[in-house]
Amino acid sequence: MANKQRSQIYEDVVQLLKKGSFTTLQVAENTGINWETAKNAVETLTRINLLTSHEESGKTYYTVNEANFLQLRKDTLLGLPLNAKQEETTKALLSRIKQRWQEHTGKVISKTFLQKILVRLVEENKIQNVPYGWYLFGECAVLFTTEEDITPTKKYDEEIDIIVKDYAKIANTNELLQTYYTRKGNQLYLLRLNISNILMEPFKVDSLTTLKKTVRDFLFNFPRTEDNTEIVGYLNAFASMIFRLVNHKNEKEMEDIRPLLNDTFSSLWESMATYNLYHSLLNKDWYDLATLQRYYKLRTQIVQEIVENYLNVLNDQTPTLEIPKNDPINKFKGTLA
């Protein structure tokens, strides 16, 4: 898979198909992905009724099913809307933080550092009109990028400088996330980071033991609610597969499927983080429930379809055992065509 998240690839495909009808090959050529990835994307999006298809001259053309799409912004999480004041306030603060960081460190700030400084500034000073929540890498603003020129606000320079000096002591993004999650007391995100770090390095006997234990802890730290039962099912299935794989495969066999494990976990985490964002934006003054649900449901259709695909592929690698009927792994006995 390319460096882009699978869901981002799907978004790129959708943006292209909003412009007109394209074949799978044309989708691949216009989005810079390979044919197999393009094929999986258009078939998945068609299956969940976000695309329609028609035959012409012996070729299948795909286009967006506009009836099932909202107006999605490209610079916000979930494509959520922002009012003028929210956009202006967020952009002005982001722009000023960028300036103060560069003046203090002589370097361009990374997106992760930028977002963490922004959220801390907003929380400590009770700044209004900056929607934010927990997502893939912790708390961040709904508006995650601002490329155009905008007049930065100097109102919070003293407060920004204090936070910039604190975060400038942190060596890298991994240390930043460890520090941030620890300060926030968020064990789920700490465990997610630990699992990702394990999956990024070649396996050793002790790291496989640690992986199994960390996945177990991760499993029990994700809250169970009435509206996330499907995600909990994916998590249970993933954990079940990990336990079986570690128990029955040797170090080399596990290393052979490490990229698949990493991609599967990343897709699972995106589904969980999408729910975390939705849940952390609830009961705030920024969005009404109906608006949040519409944007969340549209996004979650895509990410959950991706999770299921990966879990099916991973299940093909899982040793065949006598599995109890109530084991969540049973949902993923099929394989991708």
Contacts in CASP RR format, 6 or more apart in sequence:
PFRMAT RR
TARGET T0000
AUTHOR 0000-0000-0000
METHOD contacts of the structure
MODEL  1
MANKQRSQIYEDVVQLLKKGSFTTLQVAENTGINWETAKNAVETLTRINL
LTSHEESGKTYYTVNEANFLQLRKDTLLGLPLNAKQEETTKALLSRIKQR
WQEHTGKVISKTFLQKILVRLVEENKIQNVPYGWYLFGECAVLFTTEEDI
TPTKKYDEEIDIIVKDYAKIANTNELLQTYYTRKGNQLYLLRLNISNILM
EPFKVDSLTTLKKTVRDFLFNFPRTEDNTEIVGYLNAFASMIFRLVNHKN
EKEMEDIRPLLNDTFSSLWESMATYNLYHSLLNKDWYDLATLQRYYKLRT
QIVQEIVENYLNVLNDQTPTLEIPKNDPINKFKGTLA
1 37 0 8 1.000
1 263 0 8 1.000
2 9 0 8 1.000
2 33 0 8 1.000
2 37 0 8 1.000
4 12 0 8 1.000
5 266 0 8 1.000
5 270 0 8 1.000
6 263 0 8 1.000
6 267 0 8 1.000
6 306 0 8 1.000
7 270 0 8 1.000
7 299 0 8 1.000
7 302 0 8 1.000
7 303 0 8 1.000
7 306 0 8 1.000
9 31 0 8 1.000
9 33 0 8 1.000
9 37 0 8 1.000
9 41 0 8 1.000
10 41 0 8 1.000
10 44 0 8 1.000
10 45 0 8 1.000
10 302 0 8 1.000
10 306 0 8 1.000
12 31 0 8 1.000
12 33 0 8 1.000
13 27 0 8 1.000
13 31 0 8 1.000
13 38 0 8 1.000
13 41 0 8 1.000
13 42 0 8 1.000
13 45 0 8 1.000
14 45 0 8 1.000
14 50 0 8 1.000
14 51 0 8 1.000
14 64 0 8 1.000
14 69 0 8 1.000
15 74 0 8 1.000
16 22 0 8 1.000
16 27 0 8 1.000
16 30 0 8 1.000
16 31 0 8 1.000
17 27 0 8 1.000
17 51 0 8 1.000
17 62 0 8 1.000
17 63 0 8 1.000
17 64 0 8 1.000
18 64 0 8 1.000
20 63 0 8 1.000
20 64 0 8 1.000
21 54 0 8 1.000
21 61 0 8 1.000
21 62 0 8 1.000
21 63 0 8 1.000
22 30 0 8 1.000
22 61 0 8 1.000
22 62 0 8 1.000
22 63 0 8 1.000
23 59 0 8 1.000
23 60 0 8 1.000
23 61 0 8 1.000
23 62 0 8 1.000
24 35 0 8 1.000
24 38 0 8 1.000
24 39 0 8 1.000
24 42 0 8 1.000
24 60 0 8 1.000
24 62 0 8 1.000
25 35 0 8 1.000
25 38 0 8 1.000
27 33 0 8 1.000
27 38 0 8 1.000
27 41 0 8 1.000
27 42 0 8 1.000
27 62 0 8 1.000
28 34 0 8 1.000
28 35 0 8 1.000
28 37 0 8 1.000
28 38 0 8 1.000
31 38 0 8 1.000
33 41 0 8 1.000
40 309 0 8 1.000
42 51 0 8 1.000
42 53 0 8 1.000
42 62 0 8 1.000
44 302 0 8 1.000
44 305 0 8 1.000
44 306 0 8 1.000
44 309 0 8 1.000
45 51 0 8 1.000
45 62 0 8 1.000
45 302 0 8 1.000
46 52 0 8 1.000
46 53 0 8 1.000
46 62 0 8 1.000
47 305 0 8 1.000
48 301 0 8 1.000
48 302 0 8 1.000
48 305 0 8 1.000
49 65 0 8 1.000
49 68 0 8 1.000
50 64 0 8 1.000
50 65 0 8 1.000
50 68 0 8 1.000
50 69 0 8 1.000
50 301 0 8 1.000
50 302 0 8 1.000
51 62 0 8 1.000
51 63 0 8 1.000
51 64 0 8 1.000
51 65 0 8 1.000
52 62 0 8 1.000
52 63 0 8 1.000
52 64 0 8 1.000
52 65 0 8 1.000
53 60 0 8 1.000
53 61 0 8 1.000
53 62 0 8 1.000
53 63 0 8 1.000
54 60 0 8 1.000
54 61 0 8 1.000
54 63 0 8 1.000
55 61 0 8 1.000
68 298 0 8 1.000
69 298 0 8 1.000
70 79 0 8 1.000
70 294 0 8 1.000
70 295 0 8 1.000
70 298 0 8 1.000
71 81 0 8 1.000
72 78 0 8 1.000
72 79 0 8 1.000
72 295 0 8 1.000
72 298 0 8 1.000
73 79 0 8 1.000
73 80 0 8 1.000
73 81 0 8 1.000
73 82 0 8 1.000
75 143 0 8 1.000
75 144 0 8 1.000
75 145 0 8 1.000
75 146 0 8 1.000
76 82 0 8 1.000
76 142 0 8 1.000
76 143 0 8 1.000
76 144 0 8 1.000
77 135 0 8 1.000
77 140 0 8 1.000
77 142 0 8 1.000
77 144 0 8 1.000
77 277 0 8 1.000
78 142 0 8 1.000
78 274 0 8 1.000
78 277 0 8 1.000
78 278 0 8 1.000
78 295 0 8 1.000
78 296 0 8 1.000
78 298 0 8 1.000
78 299 0 8 1.000
79 295 0 8 1.000
79 299 0 8 1.000
80 131 0 8 1.000
80 142 0 8 1.000
80 287 0 8 1.000
80 291 0 8 1.000
80 292 0 8 1.000
80 295 0 8 1.000
81 291 0 8 1.000
82 90 0 8 1.000
82 131 0 8 1.000
82 142 0 8 1.000
82 143 0 8 1.000
85 129 0 8 1.000
86 129 0 8 1.000
86 130 0 8 1.000
86 131 0 8 1.000
86 142 0 8 1.000
86 143 0 8 1.000
86 286 0 8 1.000
87 143 0 8 1.000
88 129 0 8 1.000
88 150 0 8 1.000
89 127 0 8 1.000
89 128 0 8 1.000
89 129 0 8 1.000
89 130 0 8 1.000
89 153 0 8 1.000
90 118 0 8 1.000
90 129 0 8 1.000
90 130 0 8 1.000
90 131 0 8 1.000
90 141 0 8 1.000
90 142 0 8 1.000
90 143 0 8 1.000
90 146 0 8 1.000
91 143 0 8 1.000
91 146 0 8 1.000
91 150 0 8 1.000
92 150 0 8 1.000
92 151 0 8 1.000
92 152 0 8 1.000
92 153 0 8 1.000
93 118 0 8 1.000
93 121 0 8 1.000
93 122 0 8 1.000
93 127 0 8 1.000
93 130 0 8 1.000
93 152 0 8 1.000
93 153 0 8 1.000
93 156 0 8 1.000
94 114 0 8 1.000
94 118 0 8 1.000
94 141 0 8 1.000
94 143 0 8 1.000
94 146 0 8 1.000
95 146 0 8 1.000
95 150 0 8 1.000
95 151 0 8 1.000
95 152 0 8 1.000
95 153 0 8 1.000
96 152 0 8 1.000
96 153 0 8 1.000
96 154 0 8 1.000
96 156 0 8 1.000
96 157 0 8 1.000
96 160 0 8 1.000
97 109 0 8 1.000
97 114 0 8 1.000
97 117 0 8 1.000
97 118 0 8 1.000
97 121 0 8 1.000
97 160 0 8 1.000
97 164 0 8 1.000
98 108 0 8 1.000
98 109 0 8 1.000
98 114 0 8 1.000
98 152 0 8 1.000
99 152 0 8 1.000
100 157 0 8 1.000
100 160 0 8 1.000
100 161 0 8 1.000
100 164 0 8 1.000
101 107 0 8 1.000
101 109 0 8 1.000
101 113 0 8 1.000
101 114 0 8 1.000
101 117 0 8 1.000
101 164 0 8 1.000
101 168 0 8 1.000
102 108 0 8 1.000
102 109 0 8 1.000
104 161 0 8 1.000
104 164 0 8 1.000
104 165 0 8 1.000
104 168 0 8 1.000
105 164 0 8 1.000
105 168 0 8 1.000
109 117 0 8 1.000
110 173 0 8 1.000
111 144 0 8 1.000
111 145 0 8 1.000
112 137 0 8 1.000
112 173 0 8 1.000
112 176 0 8 1.000
112 177 0 8 1.000
113 167 0 8 1.000
113 170 0 8 1.000
113 173 0 8 1.000
113 176 0 8 1.000
115 137 0 8 1.000
115 139 0 8 1.000
115 140 0 8 1.000
115 141 0 8 1.000
115 144 0 8 1.000
116 139 0 8 1.000
116 140 0 8 1.000
116 167 0 8 1.000
116 176 0 8 1.000
116 180 0 8 1.000
117 160 0 8 1.000
117 163 0 8 1.000
117 164 0 8 1.000
117 167 0 8 1.000
118 130 0 8 1.000
118 132 0 8 1.000
118 140 0 8 1.000
118 141 0 8 1.000
119 132 0 8 1.000
119 133 0 8 1.000
119 139 0 8 1.000
119 140 0 8 1.000
119 141 0 8 1.000
120 163 0 8 1.000
121 127 0 8 1.000
121 156 0 8 1.000
121 159 0 8 1.000
121 160 0 8 1.000
121 163 0 8 1.000
122 130 0 8 1.000
122 132 0 8 1.000
122 141 0 8 1.000
124 159 0 8 1.000
124 163 0 8 1.000
125 156 0 8 1.000
125 159 0 8 1.000
127 156 0 8 1.000
130 141 0 8 1.000
131 141 0 8 1.000
131 142 0 8 1.000
131 143 0 8 1.000
131 281 0 8 1.000
131 284 0 8 1.000
131 286 0 8 1.000
131 287 0 8 1.000
132 139 0 8 1.000
132 140 0 8 1.000
132 141 0 8 1.000
132 142 0 8 1.000
133 139 0 8 1.000
133 140 0 8 1.000
133 141 0 8 1.000
133 142 0 8 1.000
133 276 0 8 1.000
133 277 0 8 1.000
133 280 0 8 1.000
133 281 0 8 1.000
134 186 0 8 1.000
134 189 0 8 1.000
134 273 0 8 1.000
134 276 0 8 1.000
134 277 0 8 1.000
134 280 0 8 1.000
135 273 0 8 1.000
135 274 0 8 1.000
135 276 0 8 1.000
135 277 0 8 1.000
136 269 0 8 1.000
136 270 0 8 1.000
136 273 0 8 1.000
137 177 0 8 1.000
138 177 0 8 1.000
138 180 0 8 1.000
138 181 0 8 1.000
138 186 0 8 1.000
138 189 0 8 1.000
139 180 0 8 1.000
139 184 0 8 1.000
139 280 0 8 1.000
142 281 0 8 1.000
142 286 0 8 1.000
167 176 0 8 1.000
170 176 0 8 1.000
170 179 0 8 1.000
174 193 0 8 1.000
174 197 0 8 1.000
177 189 0 8 1.000
177 193 0 8 1.000
178 190 0 8 1.000
178 193 0 8 1.000
181 187 0 8 1.000
181 189 0 8 1.000
181 190 0 8 1.000
181 193 0 8 1.000
182 190 0 8 1.000
187 217 0 8 1.000
187 221 0 8 1.000
188 218 0 8 1.000
188 221 0 8 1.000
188 222 0 8 1.000
191 214 0 8 1.000
191 217 0 8 1.000
191 218 0 8 1.000
191 221 0 8 1.000
192 218 0 8 1.000
192 269 0 8 1.000
194 214 0 8 1.000
195 211 0 8 1.000
195 214 0 8 1.000
195 215 0 8 1.000
195 218 0 8 1.000
195 265 0 8 1.000
196 262 0 8 1.000
196 265 0 8 1.000
196 266 0 8 1.000
196 269 0 8 1.000
198 207 0 8 1.000
198 210 0 8 1.000
198 211 0 8 1.000
198 214 0 8 1.000
199 211 0 8 1.000
199 258 0 8 1.000
199 261 0 8 1.000
199 262 0 8 1.000
199 265 0 8 1.000
200 262 0 8 1.000
201 207 0 8 1.000
202 255 0 8 1.000
202 258 0 8 1.000
203 211 0 8 1.000
203 251 0 8 1.000
203 254 0 8 1.000
203 255 0 8 1.000
203 258 0 8 1.000
204 251 0 8 1.000
205 251 0 8 1.000
208 246 0 8 1.000
208 251 0 8 1.000
208 254 0 8 1.000
209 246 0 8 1.000
211 242 0 8 1.000
211 246 0 8 1.000
212 242 0 8 1.000
212 243 0 8 1.000
212 246 0 8 1.000
215 238 0 8 1.000
215 239 0 8 1.000
215 242 0 8 1.000
215 243 0 8 1.000
216 239 0 8 1.000
216 243 0 8 1.000
218 235 0 8 1.000
218 239 0 8 1.000
219 235 0 8 1.000
219 236 0 8 1.000
219 239 0 8 1.000
222 231 0 8 1.000
222 232 0 8 1.000
222 235 0 8 1.000
222 272 0 8 1.000
224 232 0 8 1.000
225 279 0 8 1.000
228 275 0 8 1.000
228 279 0 8 1.000
230 304 0 8 1.000
231 271 0 8 1.000
231 272 0 8 1.000
231 275 0 8 1.000
231 304 0 8 1.000
233 328 0 8 1.000
233 331 0 8 1.000
234 268 0 8 1.000
234 271 0 8 1.000
234 304 0 8 1.000
234 307 0 8 1.000
234 308 0 8 1.000
234 311 0 8 1.000
235 268 0 8 1.000
235 272 0 8 1.000
236 328 0 8 1.000
237 311 0 8 1.000
237 315 0 8 1.000
237 328 0 8 1.000
237 329 0 8 1.000
237 331 0 8 1.000
237 332 0 8 1.000
238 264 0 8 1.000
238 265 0 8 1.000
238 268 0 8 1.000
238 311 0 8 1.000
238 314 0 8 1.000
240 327 0 8 1.000
240 328 0 8 1.000
240 329 0 8 1.000
241 311 0 8 1.000
241 314 0 8 1.000
241 315 0 8 1.000
241 318 0 8 1.000
241 329 0 8 1.000
242 261 0 8 1.000
244 318 0 8 1.000
244 319 0 8 1.000
244 321 0 8 1.000
244 329 0 8 1.000
245 254 0 8 1.000
245 257 0 8 1.000
245 261 0 8 1.000
245 317 0 8 1.000
245 318 0 8 1.000
245 319 0 8 1.000
246 254 0 8 1.000
248 319 0 8 1.000
249 257 0 8 1.000
249 319 0 8 1.000
254 261 0 8 1.000
257 314 0 8 1.000
257 317 0 8 1.000
260 310 0 8 1.000
260 313 0 8 1.000
260 314 0 8 1.000
260 317 0 8 1.000
261 314 0 8 1.000
263 310 0 8 1.000
264 307 0 8 1.000
264 310 0 8 1.000
264 311 0 8 1.000
264 313 0 8 1.000
264 314 0 8 1.000
267 303 0 8 1.000
267 306 0 8 1.000
267 307 0 8 1.000
267 309 0 8 1.000
267 310 0 8 1.000
268 307 0 8 1.000
268 310 0 8 1.000
268 311 0 8 1.000
270 303 0 8 1.000
270 306 0 8 1.000
270 307 0 8 1.000
271 300 0 8 1.000
271 303 0 8 1.000
271 304 0 8 1.000
271 306 0 8 1.000
271 307 0 8 1.000
274 296 0 8 1.000
274 299 0 8 1.000
274 300 0 8 1.000
274 303 0 8 1.000
275 296 0 8 1.000
275 300 0 8 1.000
277 296 0 8 1.000
278 292 0 8 1.000
278 296 0 8 1.000
278 300 0 8 1.000
281 287 0 8 1.000
281 292 0 8 1.000
282 289 0 8 1.000
282 292 0 8 1.000
308 332 0 8 1.000
309 336 0 8 1.000
311 331 0 8 1.000
311 332 0 8 1.000
312 332 0 8 1.000
312 334 0 8 1.000
312 335 0 8 1.000
312 336 0 8 1.000
313 335 0 8 1.000
313 336 0 8 1.000
314 332 0 8 1.000
315 329 0 8 1.000
315 332 0 8 1.000
315 333 0 8 1.000
315 334 0 8 1.000
315 335 0 8 1.000
316 335 0 8 1.000
318 329 0 8 1.000
323 329 0 8 1.000
323 330 0 8 1.000
END
